[in-house]
């Protein structure tokens, strides 16, 4: 199964940010073809095996304290290749995370616009150490706020119905 790893460089940057007030700022996503061979990613990687394109994150929305949905597109006019690896880079060009695996199903780029719509999650990272720097995806933020509101409404209605049932059973 494909894996997303925080690289040793990413871990070092996060450790340096701990307690210093600094943050690791992810700004770009890169894609690569891994020279045509699937592989298991390694923590000590500092680059993709064969990067074919890098683009700034176009939109982001924060899912929770340490997760962001990011959107990046690569144009149909780029060279044709099969994506087997994806990396997230910080503002200084350091590879922070890498996604790859022996069973990756390669996706073709350079034929149609290639859209990455992916959640970057850092569940084992202290809150506030990492940020994704890109414009807010207002549509996604609205969708998530509406979903939360509807879930809370349904929960309140359930509690009210339980209270009514409890009151009726007392008779």
C-alpha positions as CSV (number, residue, x, y, z in Angstrom):
1,X,0.0,0.0,0.0
2,X,1.4,3.5,-0.8
3,X,2.8,5.3,2.2
4,X,3.1,8.9,3.2
5,X,6.2,9.5,5.3
6,X,7.5,12.5,7.0
7,X,11.1,12.6,5.9
8,X,14.1,12.9,8.2
9,X,14.5,16.5,7.0
10,X,10.8,17.1,7.8
11,X,11.3,15.6,11.3
12,X,14.4,17.8,11.8
13,X,12.5,20.9,10.7
14,X,9.6,20.1,13.0
15,X,12.0,19.4,15.9
16,X,13.7,22.8,15.4
17,X,10.3,24.5,15.3
18,X,9.2,22.9,18.6
19,X,9.3,25.5,21.3
20,X,10.8,28.2,19.1
21,X,7.7,29.8,17.7
22,X,8.7,28.8,14.2
23,X,6.6,26.8,11.8
24,X,7.3,24.5,8.9
25,X,5.5,26.1,5.9
26,X,4.5,23.7,3.1
27,X,4.0,25.6,-0.1
28,X,4.6,23.2,-3.1
29,X,3.7,19.7,-4.3
30,X,5.9,17.9,-6.7
31,X,5.2,14.8,-8.8
32,X,7.6,12.3,-10.2
33,X,7.7,9.1,-12.3
34,X,10.3,7.3,-10.1
35,X,12.2,6.5,-13.3
36,X,9.4,4.1,-14.2
37,X,9.8,1.9,-11.2
38,X,7.5,1.7,-8.1
39,X,9.4,1.8,-4.8
40,X,8.9,2.1,-1.0
41,X,9.7,5.6,0.2
42,X,12.5,6.1,2.6
43,X,12.8,8.5,5.6
44,X,16.2,9.7,4.4
45,X,15.0,10.8,1.0
46,X,15.7,14.5,0.3
47,X,14.1,14.5,-3.2
48,X,11.8,12.4,-5.3
49,X,13.6,9.7,-7.3
50,X,12.7,11.5,-10.6
51,X,10.8,14.8,-10.2
52,X,9.0,15.8,-13.3
53,X,7.0,18.9,-12.1
54,X,6.5,21.0,-9.1
55,X,3.7,23.5,-8.5
56,X,2.5,25.8,-5.7
57,X,-0.4,24.7,-3.7
58,X,-3.4,26.6,-5.2
59,X,-6.0,26.2,-2.5
60,X,-6.0,24.8,1.0
61,X,-8.5,24.2,3.8
62,X,-7.7,23.2,7.3
63,X,-9.5,19.9,8.2
64,X,-8.4,19.9,11.8
65,X,-5.4,21.2,13.9
66,X,-2.8,19.1,12.0
67,X,-4.5,18.3,8.6
68,X,-5.0,20.3,5.5
69,X,-6.8,19.5,2.2
70,X,-4.6,20.8,-0.6
71,X,-5.4,21.3,-4.2
72,X,-2.7,21.5,-6.9
73,X,-3.1,21.1,-10.7
74,X,-0.6,20.2,-13.4
75,X,-1.5,21.2,-17.0
76,X,-2.2,18.9,-19.9
77,X,0.6,20.6,-21.8
78,X,3.3,19.2,-19.6
79,X,5.4,16.2,-20.7
80,X,3.6,12.9,-20.6
81,X,4.6,10.7,-17.7
82,X,3.2,8.3,-15.1
83,X,3.1,9.6,-11.6
84,X,4.5,7.1,-9.0
85,X,5.6,9.5,-6.3
86,X,4.4,12.8,-4.8
87,X,6.3,15.1,-2.4
88,X,5.3,18.1,-0.3
89,X,8.0,20.8,-0.1
90,X,8.5,23.7,2.3
91,X,9.1,27.3,1.5
92,X,12.9,26.6,1.4
93,X,12.6,23.7,-1.0
94,X,13.0,20.9,1.6
95,X,11.1,17.6,1.0
96,X,8.9,17.4,4.1
97,X,6.7,14.4,3.1
98,X,6.8,11.8,0.4
99,X,4.1,9.5,-0.9
100,X,5.1,6.4,-2.9
101,X,4.9,2.6,-2.7
102,X,5.5,-0.7,-4.5
103,X,1.8,-1.1,-5.3
104,X,1.1,2.5,-6.5
105,X,-1.2,2.6,-9.5
106,X,0.5,5.0,-11.8
107,X,-1.5,8.0,-13.1
108,X,-0.8,9.6,-16.4
109,X,-0.1,13.3,-16.7
110,X,0.5,15.4,-19.8
111,X,-2.7,14.3,-21.5
112,X,-5.4,16.1,-19.4
113,X,-5.1,18.5,-16.5
114,X,-3.9,16.4,-13.5
115,X,-5.5,17.5,-10.2
116,X,-4.2,16.5,-6.8
117,X,-6.9,16.9,-4.1
118,X,-5.3,15.3,-1.1
119,X,-5.3,15.6,2.7
120,X,-1.9,16.2,4.3
121,X,-2.2,14.8,7.8
122,X,0.3,15.2,10.6
123,X,-1.4,13.6,13.5
124,X,1.8,13.0,15.5
125,X,2.9,16.7,15.1
126,X,2.3,19.2,17.9
127,X,-0.4,21.7,16.9
128,X,0.9,24.9,15.3
129,X,4.3,23.6,14.2
130,X,3.3,23.0,10.6
131,X,1.2,25.2,8.3
132,X,0.2,24.9,4.6
133,X,0.7,28.3,2.9
134,X,-1.9,28.8,0.1
135,X,-5.1,30.7,-0.4
136,X,-8.1,29.4,1.5
137,X,-10.5,27.2,-0.3
138,X,-13.7,29.0,0.7
139,X,-16.0,26.5,-0.9
140,X,-14.4,23.6,1.0
141,X,-14.4,25.6,4.2
142,X,-18.2,26.4,3.7
143,X,-18.9,22.8,3.0
144,X,-17.1,21.6,6.2
145,X,-18.8,24.3,8.3
146,X,-22.2,23.3,7.0
147,X,-21.5,19.6,7.6
148,X,-20.5,20.3,11.2
149,X,-23.6,22.5,11.7
150,X,-25.9,19.8,10.3
151,X,-24.3,17.1,12.4
152,X,-24.7,19.2,15.6
153,X,-28.4,19.9,14.6
154,X,-29.0,16.2,14.2
155,X,-27.4,15.4,17.5
156,X,-29.5,18.1,19.3
157,X,-32.7,16.6,17.7
158,X,-31.7,13.2,18.8
159,X,-31.2,14.4,22.4
160,X,-34.6,16.2,22.3
161,X,-36.3,13.0,21.1
162,X,-34.7,11.0,23.8
163,X,-35.8,13.5,26.4
164,X,-39.4,13.4,25.0
165,X,-39.4,9.6,25.1
166,X,-38.0,9.6,28.6
167,X,-40.8,12.0,29.7
168,X,-43.5,10.0,28.0
169,X,-42.4,6.7,29.6
170,X,-42.8,8.3,33.1
171,X,-46.6,8.3,32.6
